């Protein structure tokens, strides 16, 4: 478990982290914020947790910082994001995934859950055997909205799309509780 950090990230801090992740300072395989949030959520809610240095390397893909202050700021934001996920998964009703927003041709805002769900699936792949062993039955049902949203464009899901997006917080908290119960037995 990470040491206690002061507070959840503000909208401005989330944007700062996302901007850095999309900057030339990160490698080609750096994650965007929504994808990284899904990935880290899988790390926190899953059967095993990676060492901090390992998941930081995967999220940033070998970043090059301007100086120590920038490294401390950006890595601190990532650590706080991880801790916020951990804290919110442990609080009933407290978790919300960070989903991407986009505007259509008419200027209406829409939610896009694909990157978050794909990030979650990427996190699952790091412990694929454990996830596979538990994905039959109850765990498989919990994973259904994540798997569906990761692989299907919103247009194909039609009116089910917002319903599936709304199921994500409860599904992830149920998965978190499932793996915590498995660890305690």
C-alpha positions in Angstrom: 0.0 0.0 0.0 1.2 3.5 -0.8 1.8 6.1 1.9 -1.0 8.5 2.6 -1.1 11.4 0.2 -3.0 14.6 0.9 -6.0 14.6 -1.5 -7.5 13.5 -4.8 -6.4 15.2 -8.0 -8.2 18.3 -9.1 -9.4 18.7 -12.7 -6.4 20.9 -13.4 -4.0 18.3 -12.0 -5.7 15.6 -14.1 -5.2 17.7 -17.2 -1.6 18.4 -16.3 -1.0 14.6 -16.0 -2.8 13.9 -19.3 -0.8 16.7 -21.1 2.4 15.2 -19.8 1.4 11.7 -20.9 0.8 13.0 -24.4 4.0 15.1 -24.5 7.2 14.1 -26.3 8.8 13.6 -22.9 7.0 10.2 -22.7 7.7 7.3 -24.9 5.5 6.3 -27.9 3.7 3.7 -25.7 2.7 6.1 -22.9 -0.9 5.8 -21.9 -3.5 8.6 -22.1 -5.2 9.5 -18.8 -8.4 7.5 -19.4 -6.5 4.4 -20.5 -4.0 4.8 -17.6 -6.9 5.2 -15.1 -8.5 1.9 -16.4 -5.1 0.2 -16.3 -4.4 1.4 -12.7 -7.9 0.4 -11.6 -7.2 -3.1 -12.8 -4.0 -3.1 -10.8 -5.8 -2.0 -7.7 -8.9 -4.1 -8.1 -7.2 -7.3 -9.4 -5.5 -10.3 -7.9 -2.0 -8.9 -7.8 -0.5 -5.5 -7.6 2.7 -4.5 -9.4 5.5 -2.7 -7.7 5.2 1.1 -8.0 8.2 1.5 -10.3 6.9 -1.2 -12.7 3.4 0.4 -13.2 5.0 3.9 -13.5 7.3 2.6 -16.3 4.3 1.1 -18.1 2.1 4.2 -17.8 4.8 6.7 -18.9 7.0 4.5 -21.1 10.4 5.7 -20.0 9.7 9.5 -19.5 12.5 12.1 -19.8 11.9 14.8 -17.3 13.3 18.4 -17.6 14.5 18.4 -14.0 13.9 16.9 -10.6 11.0 19.2 -9.9 9.1 18.1 -12.9 9.7 14.5 -12.1 8.5 15.0 -8.6 5.4 16.8 -9.7 4.4 14.4 -12.5 5.2 11.2 -10.6 3.5 12.6 -7.5 0.3 13.1 -9.6 0.5 9.5 -10.8 1.0 8.2 -7.3 -1.9 10.3 -6.0 -4.1 9.0 -8.9 -3.3 5.4 -7.9 -4.1 6.1 -4.2 -7.3 7.9 -5.1 -8.4 4.8 -7.1 -7.5 2.6 -4.1 -9.4 4.8 -1.7 -12.5 5.2 -3.8 -12.7 1.4 -4.6 -12.8 0.8 -0.9 -15.6 3.3 -0.3 -19.1 2.2 -1.3 -20.3 4.2 -4.2 -17.2 6.3 -4.3 -15.6 5.1 -7.5 -16.0 6.8 -10.9 -13.9 5.9 -13.9 -12.2 8.7 -15.8 -13.8 8.4 -19.2 -13.0 10.4 -22.4 -15.4 13.0 -23.7 -15.8 14.0 -27.3 -18.0 16.3 -29.3 -20.0 15.2 -32.3 -20.5 17.3 -35.5 -23.4 19.0 -33.8 -21.3 20.0 -30.8 -23.0 17.6 -28.3 -20.7 16.0 -25.7 -20.6 12.2 -25.5 -18.8 9.8 -23.2 -16.3 7.3 -24.7 -15.5 4.4 -22.3 -13.4 2.4 -24.8 -10.0 3.7 -23.7 -10.7 3.2 -20.0 -12.0 -0.3 -20.6 -9.1 -1.1 -22.9 -6.7 0.1 -20.2 -8.5 -2.1 -17.7 -8.1 -5.1 -20.0 -4.4 -4.3 -20.4 -4.0 -4.3 -16.7 -5.8 -7.7 -16.5 -3.4 -9.1 -19.1 -0.5 -8.7 -16.6 -2.1 -11.4 -14.4 -3.9 -13.2 -17.1 -3.8 -16.7 -15.4 -5.5 -15.4 -12.3 -8.1 -13.5 -14.2 -8.8 -16.4 -16.5 -9.2 -18.8 -13.5 -11.8 -16.5 -11.9 -13.5 -15.2 -15.1 -16.0 -18.1 -15.3 -19.3 -17.5 -13.4 -19.6 -14.6 -11.1 -16.4 -12.7 -12.0 -17.2 -13.1 -15.7 -20.6 -11.4 -15.1 -18.9 -8.6 -13.3 -16.4 -8.1 -16.2 -19.2 -8.1 -18.8 -19.6 -4.3 -19.1 -15.9 -3.8 -19.3 -15.3 -6.4 -22.0 -18.3 -5.2 -24.0 -17.3 -1.5 -23.9 -13.7 -2.3 -24.7 -14.6 -4.2 -27.9 -17.7 -2.6 -29.3 -18.2 0.9 -30.7 -21.0 3.0 -29.1 -23.0 3.0 -32.4 -23.3 -0.8 -32.3 -24.4 -0.9 -28.7 -27.1 1.8 -29.3 -29.2 2.5 -26.2 -27.3 -0.1 -24.2 -24.2 2.1 -24.3 -25.1 4.6 -21.5 -26.4 1.7 -19.4 -23.1 -0.2 -19.7 -21.2 2.9 -18.9 -23.3 3.4 -15.8 -22.6 -0.2 -14.7 -18.8 0.4 -14.7 -18.4 1.8 -11.1 -20.4 -1.0 -9.5 -18.8 -3.7 -11.6 -15.3 -2.5 -10.7 -16.1 -2.3 -7.0 -17.6 -5.8 -7.1 -14.5 -7.1 -8.8 -12.3 -5.3 -6.1 -14.4 -7.0 -3.4 -14.2 -10.4 -5.2 -10.4 -10.4 -5.3 -10.1 -9.1 -1.7 -12.3 -12.0 -0.6 -10.1 -14.4 -2.6 -7.0 -13.1 -1.0 -8.4 -13.5 2.5 -9.3 -17.2 2.0 
